[in-house]
């Protein structure tokens, strides 16, 4: 009677599976199904005092007519030189001198502009002129034609954010340049933006809203009034969400924006969420603890909050305001959003 063939060793079996382009779940279960999210990037702080000299150099050394945008992107070194601020998101500062026009274009990724020192600038979005005043939020939703112009007599800077890394990961980006010589693009007024200028009111016969907000400009003055009136939330801060007036949800399917007012000297309750955030310091000073890191910040500084890190903020010397852009709405649509408080 013939003897049975010796059983294959487990390592030999795995090697044979891999050679056949198969992977055994039991061999790598913990690798592909970790027990909790683990951000690849630590939080990072970019100080405005370090950025500002580079904005001045960019104006003198980079003619606006030679480039698509004169913007400085905030890069976390944890991503090995890739152009990423935190997972799924980039933040940046754009600078325009008097008379500059940032040529029109459109693209698949969603972007926003937050006016830091932008009074006198305007962003044209889908044929609407959106003036930029202190603290204004301007949306440029996916595949909406947009361009920027500085018609003031002074240099202008604003904060940008976009979900470029997410769209690149999905390999879903399309980009279409506009005609930089077309003067007609810039000769518009606020157009349909007037239809969404009054809070809580909408035309009864308005067409069905797109996935993104039909309102593109959210005035900073209105946000400041509401922050002053809001009660403190669960974490101790006053927080407002910029919403789509047609649905009450996030302003865009993959970008979500918030304004936060921190009370002086009172740390917010530590909280962590599955989404990623970029924080711009709009006013005041203070510090934030993100995971094991603590940063002191002041006006126009920017810091990242990678997903699933406990974070607490404390204003010092008076209240402080933060503007936060996140990918929360994408996580909500995928049923992946989760939060915890300490």
Buried (B, 14 or more C-beta within 10 A) or exposed (E): EEEEEEEEEEEEEBEEEEEEEEEEEEBEEEEEEEEEBEBEBBBBBBBBEEBBEEBEEBBEEBEBEEEEBBBBBBBBEBBEEEBBBBBBBBBBBBBBBEEBBBBBBBBBBBBBBBBBBBEBBBBBBBBBBBBBBBBBBBBBBBBBBBBBBBBBEEBBBBBBBBBBBBBBEEEEEEEEEBEBEEEEBBEBEBBEBEBBEEEEEBEEEEEEBBBBBBBBBBBBEEBBEEBEEBEEEEBBBBBBBBBBBBEEBBBBBBBBBBBBBBBBEBBBBBBBBBBBBBBBBBBBBBBBBBBEBEBEBBBBBBBBBBBBBBBBBBBBEEBBBBBBBBBBBBBBBEEEBEEEEE
